[in-house]
C-alpha cells in the first residue's frame, strides 16, 4: 500500500527517479537495519505493555498483547482469543517471514519465488496496523467514558515500529527487483 502510494506520488510529480547508485546505497545500508528492527520490535511489541489503565488512582493494569490473548482464552472467550492471536501475532510473523524470504532470494527482474508468497504479502499488509488502531480506539473510549484513564505504553509503539519496518523493508526489496 505504501509502495503504491509512493509510486503514484512519484508519477504525478515530474521528479526523476532516484539515481541507481543512491538507491543501491540505501538498499545496502537501510535494508539490514530494517530487517533486524522488524523482528526485534515485533517481539517487544508482543511482550511489553500496550496500554495502562488507571482506575480510582489506586488500581492500574498494564497488559501486553500476549497477556490480553491469554486472558481472553482463560475467561472463556476462546474464539475472540484465536482471532486476536491470528491478526495480532500470527499475521505479523507471517508477513515478516515473507519479507525475509524475499530479501534472501536472488534479485532479478522477473518475479521469483512461488506465486503463493508473492500474493501473501499484500494480503497480510492490509492487517498490519489494525491492532494499533484498535488500541487507540480503546484508549479514546476509556478516556471519554470516564471509567478509567488510559495511556499508551512502549509495547504499542514497538508494535507500530515493527509494522513500519517490515513495510519499508518490503518496499526496498521490491525496488531491488
C-alpha positions, 0 to 999 in steps of 0.5 A: 500500500505504501509502495503504491502510494509512493509510486503514484506520488512519484508519477504525478510529480515530474521528479526523476527517479532516484539515481541507481547508485543512491538507491543501491546505497540505501538498499545496502545500508537501510535494508539490514537495519530494517530487517533486524528492527522488524523482528526485534520490535515485533517481539517487544511489541508482543511482550511489553505493555500496550496500554495502562489503565488507571482506575480510582488512582489506586488500581492500574493494569498494564497488559501486553498483547500476549497477556490480553490473548491469554486472558481472553482464552482463560475467561472463556472467550476462546474464539475472540482469543484465536482471532486476536492471536491470528491478526495480532501475532500470527499475521505479523510473523507471517508477513515478516517471514515473507519479507525475509524470504524475499530479501534472501532470494536472488534479485532479478527482474522477473518475479521469483519465488512461488506465486503463493508468497508473492500474493501473501504479502499484500494480503497480510499488509492490509492487517498490519496496523489494525491492532494499533488502531484498535488500541487507540480506539480503546484508549479514546473510549476509556478516556471519554467514558470516564471509567478509567484513564488510559495511556499508551505504553512502549509495547504499542509503539514497538508494535507500530515500529515493527509494522513500519519496518517490515513495510519499508523493508518490503518496499526496498526489496521490491525496488531491488527487483 
